[in-house]
């Protein structure tokens, strides 16, 4: 039934939607599982539902191949890609973070830019200015670029303190409205250096207590699983409540992005089960244990934004990023990557349920790059994984590429969930690189304007087109493609 509702809503392809023509407005959800290409989703499908199964990701009916090159490089970066998504123009891949250019360069090259619509800020800031409730969800630091580039403008992605400040206080010199929802990690950059937090000491050098500031602005602040659960119960009990909510469920990220061997050496395994790594949260008994998942945070964000948008009689805009997909991949942690993908797929399930309830909603997915180039290798036995030959030049010695099993190198192989014949097949994970690569990024969509992805962008879905499609969802107008660099302001 759910699948039929989603497909039916996606069937509204709006074939007559010429550039500039008025389109029905509705809610927009941008889902950015960082670092995930087609190979990652294939591996997740095999492991969690079997080679013949269906993920929620598979149920998004509209499909297009994503092109993610930057203004100055063929591969995307997290900060440059996110800025492009948020503004609709290609920017320098190095330091851009809500601006074009690097503030750490000599001389600095960062400059404030206008968005494709001409607005003096991102798509999310323009939506706010028009009275739309907005929110961000990240299982990493809320200041990660995939979410924060939609709200903040800084000289470089490493300026965590200023990014966090702008999330709460807005951009300097602008009268930005408050986001309705901010959920993720990053407590350390919301508290003064040395101040005690739930998850550890603060790190801010300006002595600003952003948590206190947020409370003074009317935010409900959550920092633990118990507070999150209490908030969910209160939402259920108070049907007309439209809170602003700030959740900070870790000092930095809610996940432990290290390779398997490192986590084992640090004792980051589940008590009484050393075969299961502690991939998310702190150790049992600590306030950081068992943080809310990206799916749980997404469900709460959708409920809060839905209430706020119905009250304001305007669409809402939500950006969700499971940063863990990218960071576990960059750490060469195969089981961490597969787990992050499962959690991401669960979040997609929450979004599809929401689309079934609120058909005037569009879900769009994209990743800016592929983390480490994950590859699945078939195995002929269930013995511990070893290495696979590389591809040496003629006459060169053979290169032995290590493989990952369930606990890293030299451990038992992964087994797929049963296929259509009931077979569980062994496989291993190899990594093509130790950084982000272009990969095979596939964008998918469901809901009211999903058909635009295939009717308008099937042959070319550029990273700048993320902005264009989302703008059409929120404002009812498909803008022309961007040409040249973003205009300064």
Legacy VTK file of the C-alpha trace (Angstrom):
# vtk DataFile Version 3.0
C-alpha trace
ASCII
DATASET POLYDATA
POINTS 489 float
0.000 0.000 0.000
2.784 2.442 0.965
4.672 1.702 -2.221
1.559 2.248 -4.339
0.900 5.608 -2.700
4.472 6.784 -3.271
4.552 5.635 -6.876
1.169 7.213 -7.535
2.286 10.558 -6.161
5.512 10.343 -8.149
3.544 9.779 -11.344
2.662 13.495 -11.439
5.425 14.260 -13.891
4.157 17.673 -14.961
5.168 17.184 -18.577
4.066 20.746 -19.374
6.376 22.267 -16.752
8.313 24.616 -19.005
10.933 26.893 -17.522
9.303 29.628 -15.491
5.837 28.063 -15.595
3.992 27.900 -12.295
4.097 24.531 -10.533
2.262 23.356 -7.402
4.276 24.188 -4.290
4.973 21.666 -1.575
7.352 20.420 1.083
10.914 19.519 0.091
13.175 16.963 1.770
16.767 16.739 0.558
18.405 13.508 1.687
22.193 13.514 1.378
23.713 10.175 2.439
27.265 11.416 2.125
29.762 9.246 0.278
27.254 6.769 -1.165
27.410 5.635 -4.765
25.588 2.790 -6.472
28.184 0.306 -5.184
27.456 1.205 -1.569
23.715 0.724 -2.035
24.334 -2.586 -3.817
26.442 -3.827 -0.914
23.831 -2.697 1.606
21.077 -4.456 -0.327
23.042 -7.717 -0.405
23.847 -7.624 3.284
20.563 -6.442 4.766
17.797 -7.743 2.467
19.590 -10.082 0.064
20.615 -9.722 -3.585
16.988 -10.084 -4.688
15.493 -7.842 -1.989
14.388 -4.233 -2.008
15.674 -1.398 0.127
13.625 1.721 0.747
16.142 3.378 -1.563
15.014 1.027 -4.341
11.427 2.152 -3.847
12.077 5.763 -4.865
10.636 5.617 -8.376
12.457 8.446 -10.184
16.127 7.910 -11.080
18.877 10.023 -12.672
22.667 9.812 -12.798
24.287 12.624 -10.805
27.220 14.696 -12.088
29.237 16.157 -9.237
32.301 17.956 -10.606
33.270 21.260 -9.046
34.384 24.516 -10.659
38.029 23.513 -10.290
38.124 19.726 -9.881
36.524 16.625 -11.358
35.503 15.117 -8.014
33.190 16.770 -5.527
34.074 17.727 -1.969
31.667 17.674 0.956
31.855 21.435 1.496
32.002 22.426 -2.167
29.244 20.014 -3.116
27.004 21.179 -0.300
27.534 24.829 -1.235
26.606 23.994 -4.833
23.462 22.205 -3.658
22.521 25.155 -1.466
23.209 27.964 -3.986
22.839 26.427 -7.453
26.290 27.443 -8.740
29.538 25.494 -9.013
32.169 26.720 -6.567
35.802 25.970 -5.746
35.994 22.547 -4.171
38.691 23.326 -1.612
37.541 25.756 1.040
34.068 26.836 -0.062
31.528 26.684 2.752
28.419 28.703 1.954
30.770 30.990 0.011
32.874 30.573 -3.119
36.573 30.246 -2.301
38.873 29.555 0.613
39.284 31.973 3.491
42.498 30.223 4.521
44.211 30.856 1.181
46.883 33.556 0.840
45.366 35.945 0.029
41.874 34.740 1.047
39.632 33.943 -1.916
36.288 33.424 -0.191
33.466 35.731 -1.264
29.781 35.905 -0.347
27.613 34.897 -3.284
24.035 35.106 -4.477
21.979 32.000 -5.152
20.644 31.088 -8.575
17.356 32.834 -7.765
19.274 36.052 -7.070
18.697 35.818 -3.314
21.508 36.974 -1.029
21.860 33.581 0.614
21.147 29.899 0.272
17.928 28.172 -0.733
17.199 27.420 2.917
17.761 31.018 3.994
15.451 32.189 1.205
12.803 29.685 2.302
13.091 31.033 5.851
12.755 34.599 4.627
9.469 33.615 2.952
8.151 32.206 6.235
8.841 28.511 5.616
9.875 26.347 8.581
13.248 24.698 7.968
15.334 22.067 9.683
18.554 20.066 9.489
19.349 16.561 10.737
22.818 14.990 10.799
24.152 11.936 12.598
27.485 13.763 12.596
28.253 17.240 13.874
25.364 19.534 12.886
28.049 21.814 11.460
29.007 19.244 8.818
28.812 20.896 5.392
26.017 18.703 4.012
23.627 20.397 6.412
25.388 23.557 7.607
26.163 24.991 4.147
22.423 25.548 3.819
22.479 27.911 6.819
26.003 29.250 7.341
28.674 31.153 5.401
32.264 30.868 6.630
35.743 31.096 5.176
36.657 27.443 5.703
35.015 24.220 6.835
37.314 23.887 9.849
35.807 26.938 11.562
33.465 24.836 13.693
32.874 27.582 16.280
31.631 30.135 13.748
29.551 27.546 11.896
27.852 26.596 15.175
27.359 30.270 16.088
25.609 31.030 12.815
23.297 28.031 13.221
21.891 29.662 16.360
22.472 33.400 15.816
22.321 33.631 12.031
24.768 35.096 9.535
26.499 38.329 10.583
24.688 41.386 9.250
21.543 39.452 8.343
18.238 39.179 10.127
17.956 35.443 9.696
15.066 33.569 11.227
15.691 30.611 13.515
15.663 27.096 12.097
12.772 25.102 13.554
14.841 21.916 13.942
18.559 21.253 14.473
19.348 17.642 15.413
22.697 15.838 15.474
26.036 16.050 17.254
28.489 18.859 17.994
27.942 19.867 21.625
31.611 20.814 22.110
31.327 23.779 19.745
28.205 25.109 21.448
29.876 25.534 24.862
32.769 27.718 26.089
36.183 26.107 26.417
36.372 24.178 29.664
32.652 24.350 30.408
31.148 21.012 31.364
28.854 19.499 28.773
26.844 16.305 28.851
29.329 14.686 26.448
32.544 16.423 27.489
34.075 19.899 27.844
33.263 22.761 25.534
35.787 24.058 23.005
34.579 27.536 22.041
37.268 30.183 22.310
34.856 33.155 22.452
33.261 31.965 25.720
29.774 32.081 24.202
27.336 29.543 25.604
25.245 28.832 22.517
23.101 26.326 24.396
22.051 29.055 26.819
21.454 31.382 23.876
19.320 28.743 22.171
17.209 28.298 25.297
16.724 32.062 25.517
15.445 31.962 21.919
12.836 29.376 22.842
14.566 26.165 21.810
13.941 22.912 23.615
17.450 21.488 24.058
18.019 17.720 24.022
21.334 15.991 24.667
20.645 12.371 25.615
18.544 9.390 24.641
16.322 9.857 27.684
15.648 13.523 26.850
14.927 12.580 23.248
12.420 9.928 24.309
10.718 12.350 26.698
10.456 14.877 23.879
8.867 12.300 21.581
6.273 11.439 24.236
5.487 15.113 24.742
5.001 15.531 20.986
2.482 12.706 21.017
0.655 14.127 24.025
0.537 17.737 22.761
-0.905 17.517 19.265
-0.840 21.278 18.637
2.650 21.891 20.068
5.085 23.385 17.521
8.412 23.582 19.340
11.789 24.720 18.141
14.233 21.941 18.999
18.025 21.730 19.242
19.463 18.250 19.761
23.174 17.709 20.432
23.692 14.023 21.120
27.502 13.821 21.016
30.560 15.981 21.591
31.234 15.800 17.841
29.729 12.891 15.869
27.244 10.320 17.151
29.346 7.598 15.477
32.870 6.269 16.008
34.562 6.720 12.641
37.682 4.599 13.020
38.655 1.378 11.295
37.630 -1.937 12.817
41.066 -2.793 14.184
41.342 0.581 15.924
37.910 0.226 17.544
38.783 -3.245 18.824
42.100 -2.001 20.217
40.233 0.784 22.059
37.761 -1.688 23.563
34.907 -0.229 21.530
32.971 -3.479 21.373
29.595 -4.355 22.821
29.726 -5.822 26.353
29.527 -9.615 26.339
29.682 -9.605 22.537
33.174 -8.812 21.218
31.999 -9.755 17.717
29.902 -6.579 17.569
31.677 -3.243 17.341
30.389 -0.174 19.153
29.885 1.897 16.022
27.587 4.586 17.446
27.667 6.431 20.754
29.756 6.073 23.865
30.191 3.026 26.057
27.226 1.705 28.078
26.612 3.735 31.201
27.747 7.021 29.647
25.365 9.836 28.595
26.533 9.357 25.000
25.434 5.717 24.842
22.725 4.811 22.305
22.149 8.202 20.649
19.048 8.676 18.498
19.450 7.237 15.015
19.191 9.346 11.893
15.842 7.659 11.197
14.511 8.553 14.635
15.712 12.140 14.357
14.216 12.405 10.872
10.816 11.178 12.059
10.789 13.764 14.856
11.938 16.529 12.514
9.160 15.702 10.054
6.514 15.800 12.772
7.708 19.158 14.105
8.073 20.724 10.657
4.723 19.376 9.497
2.995 21.045 12.429
4.867 24.310 11.913
4.147 24.379 8.178
0.427 23.702 8.600
0.296 26.468 11.200
2.118 28.877 8.846
0.217 27.593 5.788
3.430 27.268 3.825
5.727 24.396 2.788
8.696 23.286 4.865
12.261 22.430 3.879
14.295 19.694 5.582
17.875 18.596 4.833
19.027 15.257 6.268
22.605 13.991 6.075
23.875 10.667 7.437
27.497 11.759 7.625
28.403 8.329 8.996
28.160 6.777 5.510
31.040 8.945 4.346
33.185 8.839 7.468
33.044 5.081 7.945
33.895 4.686 4.258
36.796 7.127 4.560
37.997 5.125 7.564
37.908 1.884 5.568
35.393 0.417 8.013
33.195 -1.960 6.007
30.730 -3.027 8.713
30.465 0.593 9.827
29.610 1.629 6.271
27.015 -1.131 5.880
25.446 -0.219 9.222
25.363 3.470 8.299
23.649 2.575 5.019
21.022 0.528 6.853
20.314 3.439 9.177
20.127 5.747 6.165
17.672 3.422 4.475
15.548 3.408 7.631
15.476 7.219 7.452
14.279 6.953 3.866
11.519 4.698 5.148
10.372 7.472 7.496
10.343 9.903 4.570
8.315 7.578 2.344
5.763 7.103 5.121
5.501 10.870 5.382
5.010 11.236 1.621
2.163 8.738 1.822
0.560 10.932 4.492
1.420 14.288 2.876
1.513 13.727 -0.915
2.457 17.371 -1.574
5.999 16.506 -0.490
9.057 15.685 -2.591
12.021 13.603 -1.420
15.245 14.034 -3.414
18.465 12.107 -2.755
22.037 12.749 -3.876
25.602 12.290 -2.658
28.409 14.611 -3.697
30.994 11.824 -4.024
31.857 8.190 -3.284
33.777 7.484 -0.072
36.909 5.436 -0.823
35.349 3.598 -3.797
33.813 0.607 -2.003
33.760 -2.609 -4.058
32.114 -5.982 -3.356
34.202 -9.081 -4.108
32.629 -12.516 -4.364
34.235 -15.332 -2.376
34.193 -19.062 -3.028
34.352 -20.100 0.616
33.472 -18.852 4.067
37.050 -18.851 5.284
38.582 -15.689 6.680
39.188 -13.010 4.079
42.702 -12.303 2.863
43.857 -10.170 -0.047
43.085 -9.845 -3.733
45.621 -9.188 -6.492
45.882 -5.642 -7.713
46.386 -4.621 -11.329
50.158 -4.130 -11.685
51.922 -2.881 -14.766
53.536 -5.513 -16.999
56.519 -6.981 -15.263
55.768 -5.368 -11.901
55.372 -7.408 -8.771
51.849 -8.330 -7.807
50.063 -5.935 -5.477
48.139 -7.563 -2.631
45.039 -5.509 -1.824
43.673 -6.314 1.665
40.004 -7.178 2.044
37.582 -6.392 4.852
35.458 -9.005 6.564
32.951 -8.530 9.359
35.597 -7.314 11.827
38.141 -5.958 9.386
41.153 -7.579 7.773
41.715 -11.319 8.174
38.267 -11.950 9.685
35.201 -13.907 8.637
33.556 -12.820 5.388
30.215 -11.088 5.156
27.220 -13.216 4.260
24.341 -11.837 2.253
20.823 -12.087 3.561
19.091 -15.027 1.815
18.526 -14.599 -1.911
15.366 -15.715 -3.707
16.541 -19.359 -3.454
17.374 -19.060 0.235
21.145 -19.007 -0.287
23.462 -16.880 1.826
26.495 -15.958 -0.227
29.927 -14.931 1.142
31.566 -11.676 0.086
34.283 -9.235 1.112
34.763 -5.480 0.784
37.704 -3.828 -0.966
38.524 -0.134 -1.104
39.692 1.550 -4.305
41.123 4.657 -2.610
41.653 6.350 0.742
39.625 9.445 -0.104
36.468 10.555 -1.875
36.201 9.669 -5.571
33.661 10.564 -8.245
32.048 7.108 -8.155
28.695 6.247 -9.677
26.314 8.557 -7.849
22.631 7.948 -8.481
19.956 10.468 -7.507
16.438 9.261 -6.800
13.185 10.963 -5.891
9.653 10.274 -4.703
6.580 12.384 -4.131
4.905 15.374 -5.744
7.648 16.560 -8.095
9.680 13.357 -8.410
8.737 13.219 -12.067
10.847 16.302 -12.758
13.946 14.194 -12.117
13.156 12.013 -15.118
11.223 14.418 -17.351
13.708 17.298 -17.009
16.991 15.803 -15.839
17.145 12.172 -17.010
20.075 12.826 -19.362
21.892 15.319 -17.156
21.367 15.821 -13.439
24.128 18.176 -12.382
24.953 19.072 -8.785
23.602 22.563 -9.535
20.288 20.949 -10.494
19.742 19.824 -6.893
19.072 23.473 -6.114
16.845 23.895 -9.175
14.630 20.911 -8.394
14.304 21.805 -4.716
13.540 25.429 -5.633
10.760 24.228 -7.944
9.295 22.157 -5.098
9.291 25.031 -2.610
8.595 28.038 -4.833
6.743 26.509 -7.774
9.149 27.640 -10.478
11.873 25.767 -12.368
14.772 28.174 -12.838
17.084 28.124 -15.895
20.442 26.352 -15.432
23.286 28.345 -13.934
25.945 29.736 -16.238
29.419 30.760 -15.124
30.472 31.597 -11.545
28.086 32.639 -8.840
27.589 36.421 -8.686
29.178 38.164 -5.719
27.098 40.224 -3.357
LINES 1 490
489 0 1 2 3 4 5 6 7 8 9 10 11 12 13 14 15 16 17 18 19 20 21 22 23 24 25 26 27 28 29 30 31 32 33 34 35 36 37 38 39 40 41 42 43 44 45 46 47 48 49 50 51 52 53 54 55 56 57 58 59 60 61 62 63 64 65 66 67 68 69 70 71 72 73 74 75 76 77 78 79 80 81 82 83 84 85 86 87 88 89 90 91 92 93 94 95 96 97 98 99 100 101 102 103 104 105 106 107 108 109 110 111 112 113 114 115 116 117 118 119 120 121 122 123 124 125 126 127 128 129 130 131 132 133 134 135 136 137 138 139 140 141 142 143 144 145 146 147 148 149 150 151 152 153 154 155 156 157 158 159 160 161 162 163 164 165 166 167 168 169 170 171 172 173 174 175 176 177 178 179 180 181 182 183 184 185 186 187 188 189 190 191 192 193 194 195 196 197 198 199 200 201 202 203 204 205 206 207 208 209 210 211 212 213 214 215 216 217 218 219 220 221 222 223 224 225 226 227 228 229 230 231 232 233 234 235 236 237 238 239 240 241 242 243 244 245 246 247 248 249 250 251 252 253 254 255 256 257 258 259 260 261 262 263 264 265 266 267 268 269 270 271 272 273 274 275 276 277 278 279 280 281 282 283 284 285 286 287 288 289 290 291 292 293 294 295 296 297 298 299 300 301 302 303 304 305 306 307 308 309 310 311 312 313 314 315 316 317 318 319 320 321 322 323 324 325 326 327 328 329 330 331 332 333 334 335 336 337 338 339 340 341 342 343 344 345 346 347 348 349 350 351 352 353 354 355 356 357 358 359 360 361 362 363 364 365 366 367 368 369 370 371 372 373 374 375 376 377 378 379 380 381 382 383 384 385 386 387 388 389 390 391 392 393 394 395 396 397 398 399 400 401 402 403 404 405 406 407 408 409 410 411 412 413 414 415 416 417 418 419 420 421 422 423 424 425 426 427 428 429 430 431 432 433 434 435 436 437 438 439 440 441 442 443 444 445 446 447 448 449 450 451 452 453 454 455 456 457 458 459 460 461 462 463 464 465 466 467 468 469 470 471 472 473 474 475 476 477 478 479 480 481 482 483 484 485 486 487 488
